[in-house]
Amino acid sequence: MKFIDEAFITVQSGDGGNGCLSFRRERGVPKGGPNGGDGGQGGNVILKSVPEKRTLYQFRFKRQFKADKGKGGQGSQKTGANGEDLIINIPVGTIVVNTETNECIKDFKTPGETYIVAKGGRGGKGNKHFATSRHRTPRFSQPGESGESRSLHLELKLLADVGLIGLPNAGKSTLISVMTAARPKIADYPFTTLTPSLGIVHMDSIEPYAIADIPGIIEGAHKGVGLGIQFLKHIERTRILVHLIDAAEIDIDAPLAGYQTIMNELVSYDSELPKRKQIVVLNKLDLPEARENAKIFAKEATHLDIHHISAATGEGVESLTLALAKLLG
């Protein structure tokens, strides 16, 4: 399934049912009093966040949604049935924006949240409501109120405690597969990961936490180069950034170059991102020259919180997992 994290849809709530124009028909009572019932309420359009939904893929082909109309009133003061509400399930982490006003309508941060995004039209009143002492036989009723129509922009931003960032092939997919039950595609070529992966870290001694593998970022990503800003936005939700670096590929003449490339992209996208809690993880220590390169990097980056691991062999992964849990509090 393709990862879809943005969609534009139109929603229309149901029209209210028309009020009824009706009179009693009783023997000996010519032109009996009005007894037209009210129309039913139109159905609402409701958005609901559910954990089962992970992308906005469902909106790729269907973009228009309409709730049921209310039924018209009937004689004998019978009220028409209300239109059935239309509930649209969306992923947790979805932000809903009114495209006409650019107003953020709702940010769904937890499972089970609901929001009426388009309220159903009110049912019209039957002619029984318009009878007075002077006007006993009103020959009119009220039409139902039209439903609301809204154009919406849905944007999904992953909700994770920890975000894995780094250049392509730093080993993010391998690390998240070792730390969690997530099973991203893994291979040795650029942009192997084309969709973010989200997993939950479980250890007996710690509170579980969510970790997201953010696909590879390259120079110019904030301008749309490579995978561009398509996935940079998912970093905004994370509490801690884990900057993963392939120690075997560190340039000994400019050991911090790769790290600085990513940091420049973060600050260009959002100046607040670099201020977030961050640790640097030097990966692939099982490869030749990686350990020596890691030492050179550490000497140049004494201001950074650095951890050493090999995601492939598992070296240092448990201590990293515990360190992240401690930082999360």
C-alpha positions in Angstrom: 0.0 0.0 0.0 1.3 3.4 -0.9 1.9 5.8 2.0 -0.5 8.7 1.6 -0.1 11.5 4.2 -2.1 14.3 2.5 -5.5 14.5 1.0 -8.2 17.0 -0.1 -11.8 16.0 0.4 -15.3 17.6 0.3 -17.9 16.8 2.9 -21.6 17.5 2.7 -24.0 17.0 5.7 -27.5 15.9 5.1 -30.4 18.4 4.4 -33.1 18.6 7.0 -36.4 17.0 6.0 -39.3 19.3 5.1 -42.1 20.0 7.5 -45.5 18.5 6.5 -48.6 20.4 5.4 -51.5 18.3 6.7 -54.9 18.7 8.4 -57.0 16.4 10.5 -59.8 14.6 8.8 -62.5 13.9 11.4 -66.2 13.2 10.9 -68.2 16.3 11.8 -65.1 18.5 11.9 -64.8 20.2 8.5 -61.2 21.3 7.8 -59.9 20.0 11.1 -56.9 21.6 12.7 -53.4 21.3 11.3 -51.4 18.2 12.2 -48.3 18.3 10.0 -45.3 16.8 11.6 -41.7 18.2 11.6 -39.0 17.1 9.2 -36.1 15.0 10.5 -32.6 16.4 11.2 -30.0 15.9 8.4 -27.1 13.5 9.1 -23.8 15.0 10.4 -20.4 14.3 8.9 -18.1 13.1 11.7 -14.4 12.5 11.6 -13.1 9.9 14.0 -9.4 9.0 14.8 -8.8 5.2 14.9 -5.5 3.3 15.5 -6.3 0.9 12.6 -5.8 3.6 10.0 -2.1 4.3 9.3 -2.4 6.4 6.1 -4.8 8.6 4.2 -4.8 6.1 1.3 -8.6 5.7 1.4 -9.0 9.2 0.1 -6.9 8.6 -3.0 -9.9 7.6 -5.1 -12.9 8.7 -3.1 -12.9 12.4 -2.2 -16.5 13.4 -1.8 -18.6 12.3 1.2 -22.3 13.1 1.9 -24.5 12.2 4.8 -28.1 11.2 4.6 -31.0 13.6 4.4 -33.6 13.9 7.1 -37.0 12.4 6.2 -40.0 14.7 5.7 -42.7 15.1 8.4 -46.0 13.3 8.1 -49.6 13.9 9.1 -50.9 13.1 12.5 -48.0 15.1 13.9 -45.4 12.4 13.0 -41.8 13.7 12.9 -39.7 12.5 10.0 -36.7 10.2 10.8 -33.3 11.8 11.2 -30.7 11.2 8.5 -28.0 8.8 9.5 -24.6 10.3 10.5 -21.7 9.6 8.2 -18.6 8.6 10.3 -15.2 8.9 8.4 -12.4 7.1 10.1 -8.9 8.7 9.9 -5.5 8.0 11.4 -4.3 9.4 14.7 -2.1 12.4 14.0 -4.3 13.8 11.2 -4.7 17.6 11.1 -7.9 18.9 9.5 -7.8 22.3 7.8 -10.6 24.3 6.2 -9.2 25.0 2.7 -11.4 28.1 2.3 -10.2 29.9 5.4 -6.9 28.0 6.1 -8.2 27.5 9.6 -7.1 24.4 11.5 -10.4 22.8 12.5 -9.0 19.9 14.5 -5.8 18.1 15.4 -6.5 14.4 16.2 -3.8 13.5 18.7 -5.4 10.5 20.4 -7.4 7.4 19.3 -11.2 7.7 19.6 -11.5 11.4 19.2 -14.5 12.6 17.2 -15.5 15.9 15.6 -18.6 17.0 13.7 -17.0 18.6 10.7 -20.3 19.4 9.0 -23.6 19.6 11.0 -26.8 18.3 9.4 -29.5 20.7 8.4 -32.4 21.4 10.8 -35.7 19.8 10.0 -38.5 22.1 8.9 -41.5 22.7 11.1 -44.9 21.2 10.2 -47.9 23.5 9.8 -49.1 22.6 13.3 -46.6 25.1 14.7 -48.1 28.0 12.8 -51.7 27.7 14.0 -52.9 30.8 16.0 -56.3 31.9 17.3 -56.7 34.1 14.3 -55.1 31.7 11.8 -56.4 28.3 12.6 -55.7 26.6 9.2 -52.2 27.6 8.1 -51.6 26.2 4.6 -47.8 26.3 4.7 -45.0 24.5 6.4 -41.3 25.1 6.8 -38.7 23.6 4.4 -35.7 21.7 5.8 -32.5 23.6 6.3 -29.7 22.8 3.8 -26.7 20.9 5.1 -23.2 22.3 5.4 -20.6 21.8 2.7 -16.9 22.0 3.5 -13.7 21.5 1.6 -11.0 20.0 3.8 -7.3 19.5 3.7 -6.2 16.4 5.7 -2.5 16.1 6.6 -1.1 13.2 8.5 1.9 13.8 10.8 3.2 10.7 12.6 3.0 10.7 16.4 6.1 9.2 17.8 8.2 9.7 20.9 11.5 9.2 19.0 12.3 10.1 15.4 15.2 8.4 13.6 16.9 10.8 11.1 20.0 10.6 9.0 21.3 10.3 5.5 20.2 7.5 3.3 21.7 4.1 4.2 22.6 5.2 7.7 20.8 2.0 9.0 17.6 3.5 10.3 15.4 0.7 8.9 17.7 -2.0 10.4 17.7 -0.3 13.8 14.0 0.1 14.0 13.5 -3.5 13.0 15.9 -4.6 15.8 14.3 -2.3 18.4 10.6 -3.0 17.5 8.4 -5.4 15.7 8.3 -3.1 12.6 9.5 -4.7 9.4 10.5 -2.1 6.9 12.1 -2.9 3.6 15.9 -3.1 3.9 18.5 -2.9 1.1 21.7 -1.2 0.2 20.7 1.5 -2.2 19.6 5.1 -1.8 16.0 5.8 -0.6 15.3 2.2 0.2 12.7 3.5 2.7 10.0 5.4 0.8 7.5 5.4 3.7 7.9 6.1 7.4 7.9 3.1 9.7 6.4 3.3 13.1 7.1 0.8 15.8 6.7 0.4 19.6 9.7 -0.4 21.8 8.9 -3.0 24.5 11.3 -3.9 27.3 10.3 -5.3 30.7 12.1 -2.6 32.7 10.8 0.4 30.8 7.5 2.1 29.7 6.9 1.3 26.0 7.5 4.2 23.6 6.9 4.8 19.9 9.8 5.3 17.5 9.5 6.4 13.8 12.0 5.8 11.0 11.9 9.0 8.9 13.1 8.3 5.3 16.5 9.5 4.2 17.0 13.3 4.1 19.6 14.8 1.7 21.0 18.2 1.1 18.2 20.5 -0.2 15.4 18.4 1.2 13.7 21.4 2.7 13.4 22.7 -0.9 11.9 19.4 -2.2 15.1 17.7 -3.3 15.1 13.9 -3.1 12.2 12.9 -0.9 11.9 16.6 0.1 9.6 17.9 2.7 7.3 15.0 2.1 8.6 13.4 5.3 10.4 16.2 7.1 7.1 17.3 8.6 6.8 14.0 10.5 9.8 15.1 12.6 7.7 17.9 14.1 5.8 15.5 16.3 8.7 13.7 17.9 10.0 14.5 21.3 13.6 13.2 20.8 15.6 13.1 17.6 18.1 10.2 17.1 20.6 11.3 14.5 22.0 8.0 13.0 25.3 8.1 11.2 27.1 5.4 9.2 30.4 5.4 11.0 32.1 3.5 8.1 31.3 6.4 5.8 32.6 9.2 7.9 35.0 11.4 6.1 38.0 11.6 8.3 39.0 15.0 6.7 35.5 16.5 7.6 34.0 14.1 10.1 31.0 16.3 11.0 30.1 17.0 7.4 27.2 14.5 7.2 25.9 15.5 10.5 25.9 19.2 9.6 24.1 18.5 6.3 21.1 17.1 8.2 21.2 19.8 10.8 21.2 22.5 8.1 18.1 20.8 6.6 16.3 20.7 9.9 16.9 24.4 10.7 15.9 25.4 7.2 12.7 23.6 7.5 11.9 24.7 11.1 14.2 26.7 13.2 12.9 25.1 16.4 13.7 21.5 15.4 17.5 21.7 16.3 16.5 22.8 19.8 14.8 19.5 20.5 16.4 16.8 22.6 18.9 14.9 20.4 21.4 12.2 20.6 23.9 11.0 17.9 24.3 7.3 17.2 27.3 6.1 15.3 26.2 2.9 13.6 27.8 0.0 11.7 30.7 -0.5 14.1 30.9 -4.1 12.7 32.3 -2.7 9.4 36.1 -2.1 8.7 37.4 1.3 9.8 34.1 2.2 11.5 35.5 2.2 15.0 38.5 4.4 14.1 36.2 6.8 12.2 33.9 6.9 15.3 36.8 8.0 17.5 37.7 10.8 15.1 34.1 12.0 15.0 33.8 11.9 18.8 36.9 14.1 19.2 35.3 16.7 16.9 31.9 16.6 18.6 32.5 16.7 22.3 29.4 18.8 22.7 27.1 16.0 21.4 25.6 13.0 23.3 27.1 10.2 21.3 26.3 6.4 21.4 28.0 3.6 19.5 26.1 0.7 18.1 25.9 -2.0 15.4 22.3 -2.5 14.5 23.3 -5.5 12.4 24.9 -7.4 15.3 22.9 -5.8 18.1 26.0 -4.3 19.8 25.0 -1.3 22.0 21.3 -1.4 21.0 20.0 -2.3 24.4 21.9 0.5 26.1 20.6 2.9 23.5 17.0 1.7 24.1 17.4 2.3 27.8 19.0 5.7 27.3 16.1 6.8 25.2 13.6 5.6 27.8 15.4 7.6 30.4 15.4 10.8 28.3 11.6 10.4 27.7 11.2 10.3 31.5 
